[in-house]
Amino acid sequence: MTEEEVNAKCVDGIVIELKAVSTLLNVHIAQTINYLVAMKIDYGMLINFGSHKYETRKLARPHTPASPVLCG
């Protein structure tokens, strides 16, 4: 089991991901959104304890429009 698998948990239908980095980067946000998509969960929270002041980001799973129906 990798460290990332340990740090992303689903609690009451919300993905909670914990980080300990100096600052949150776009790659950390993208990773949490990927967890939301993979687990089909709508909401998540990314929490970073590694900076001088802890940071949080509330995230939502992107919804793609329904595929068009092709006639023919």
N, C-alpha and C positions, 0 to 999 in steps of 0.2 A: 504494500500500500504506500503511495507517495504522500508527501507532505500536503499537496494540494487536495487530495482526497480526504484527508483528515480535517482540513480547515474549512471545507464547504459542507454545511449541514442544512437539512430541511427541518424547520421548526414551525409547526402550526401552518403549514402551507406556504412558508416564506423561506427562501434560500438565504442563509447567513454565511458570509465568507469573511474570515478573519485574516488580516495581514499584519506584518510587522516590518514595514519598509519605511525609508525616510520620507517618501511622498508617494501618493497614489498616481499611477500613470494610466494612460489610455489602455494599455495592454491588460492591466488589472481589471478595469471596468469591462473590457471585451470578454475576458475570461469568465467573469460572473454572469454576463449576459449569455454566454455559451452554455453555462450550467442551467440557466433558466430555460433556454430552448431545449436542451437535451432532456431535462426532467419534466418539461411541459408544465412549468410552474410560472405563474404570472408575475410575482413580485420577489425582489431580493434586496438585501442590504449588504453593503461592503463596508467593513469596519477596519480601520488601520490604527494600530496601537504603537507604531514605530516612529511616528513624528513627535515633535515637541508637544503638540496638542493633537489629541486623537481626531481622526477624520472619519466621516461617514458619508456614504452615497446611497440614496434610495434608487433602485433600478426597477424597470418594468420590462417584461419580455416583449420584444417587437412582434406585432401581429401582421402577418402577410395577408393581402386580400385573397379571397377564394380564387382558385384557378378558373379561367374562363372555360365555358362549355363550348366545344367545337361542334358545329353542325356540318353534316355532309355525308 
